Amino acid sequence: MSIHQRGKVYWLKRRVPARYSDIETRKEVWRSLKTDSLGVAKQKAEAVWGELVEGWEARLAGRSHEAEERFAAARDLAAARGVRFLSARAVAELPIAQVLERIESVAPAATPEEPDRIEAAALLGGAGEAPITVSRALELYWDMTRDQVLDKSDDQVRRWKNPRKKAIRNFINVVGNKPIAAITADDMGDFRNAWMERIEIEGLTPNSGNKDLTHLGAVLKTVNDRKRLGINLPLSGFNFKQGDSAPRPPFSDNWIRERLLAPGALDGLNPEARAIMLGMVNTGYRPGEAAGLMPEDILLDGDVPHIRIRANAARTIKTGPSRRDLPLLGVSLAAFKDFPDGFPRYRRNSAGLSATINKYLRENGLVETQRHTLYSLRHSFEDRLLRARVDERVRRDILGHALGRERYGEGGGPAFLVGEIQRAAL
């Protein structure tokens, strides 16, 4: 994220990702952050970039716009020919006389032997309706809910829209910009799990996750109802109860050794996700902390191979205790030796990392119970440290937890921590 000052105003400058090259002719974009304060500019830059990406995603999907326009035109053309537009399957189920009547109504194109393809699609059901993606659903939702903002000021409209935009953006980051008809209960479960991890890591309330689930559900249900899509959306049963932020259960040591670390158990997982998961076994780091490591944060040479969790160009550190050095031992050291430069696939966007791993574990029978997730490895590691009688101050230093009192000294450094972690390493 590059911020530059032009005159007194700060601007965001960033290269356009290759993913959007077909619908964005610019190689890089400049966007005014409308402030002369560098601190405010840094706060606004991420949201402004998110809006740009959201627009590009909508345009990608919106080639769906063209398909929707073609569908609407086909429906109107059928009406002009005195018949109702039906899908190809519905046309095939009509009485033969009606089917022949539709065929005979198709006007010829250049020659009588060559029917007009547009008319044929309209009268015989060849014009399929474009699938509505999640981002496209939000666009449709704004138009369908105009009555809800008629008496609102511009600022009130902005504040009304922002949490809905955030919910859709968060869902897409975890699950992807799927057609809404393809959303499954597992997708909703992955979204809920991603929120559960944020609740645990960031100390958020369950209500934070519930707001996203509520706004997401409102957008999808409104579009489903108004467009009469008839989709059975799997939206119920995912809300958090107040106080529903109990930690995930830890994997047992036997389960980790015999199931998760069994030869070939994780072979179907993409290599970067697999290495991040294995690295978690003997470090207890948060998945996003590993994803954001830069090459200079991974030190494998020397007497004490370790990683340095710091703020860097790829990510920020939310709390002081999260800044720490973690020795690498056992399966975690072996995993990092395969990725000495880190994990570029997830470095800039780790939102889908946990969902990818959790889905793999679930589909391959690698969860000890339905409540176990990737994050359970962090709890397993903490339990092993506790059983090894590692001092509480040291445990908190390793896991990046606040101490609850003033912190004195450096905590011993990687050389000291090796001996402590060795007692709990697998």
C-alpha angles and dihedrals in degrees: 000000000000120000120192133181119231109186103317097330127087120227134196115233121187140152117252110248114247089241089075100043093109094058102029118059096188118093092208135011133222118201126180113237089200096226139098092209116095091204092053090044091056090050093050098042097078093050092047091050090048090055091051092051090046090055093048091048090051091051091049090051087043099074064086085071090065092048091049090050090050090050092049091048091050091050091051092046092052089052090050088055090053099253135100118250111252133177117259090255092052091048090053090056094054121104110277092247092059092047091052090047090056092047092051090049092061107106118229120249121208093337133017088247092058114067121211104263095210093052091044090054091049098046100035100040100253094132104087120199112250115248112253112234124208093257091047089050089060091052090051090046092060090057094043093053101045089121090065094063102036094108097037127105120238090260092049091050090050092050090047093051100042100072090047091050089048093051092051092045092050091049093050091048090057105032105017133242094298128168104267090235088062096054110119135194087253089057090053089046091053090050091050091048090052089054092046089056091050090050090052097042101039099033092241123159122251087246089070090063092042091058091057092046091049095049092044091050093048092053095047095043093047093052092043092052099041094045090043091228095155093217117161097225114201096223106127127092099028102097119112121242116227104267090024092124096098111148119265113259115259122247110249116247091244091053092051094048099040102034113019095037096038113125110274095004094121099030093110093057117093109263097246094050090046092052093048090051094049091046088057093059096076101023105042090214121160111260092240091054091060093043091056097052116125122210091259090056092063113076111180099156122080134044096304116039107206146150126238116220106204141138108275142157091290101047148002128235113237099202136025095240090057089070104090149125118247124197116225120228139163117346091358093058091047091052093052092048086066091052107035091157096050133242113310093176091067102022097100098029119027095160094106096042099090092041091053093050095041091051091051093048092048096046092048098047093250099130114097091212133354089263094059118101138163088278089063087077089067090054091046091054092049090050091052090051090051093049089049087057094241109173116262093238089053093047090052091048091052096047097040095244125152113258098219092230138050112301115232126192131001097286096242101287129238095308091059095041092055091070092047095048093043089070090060102032125118 
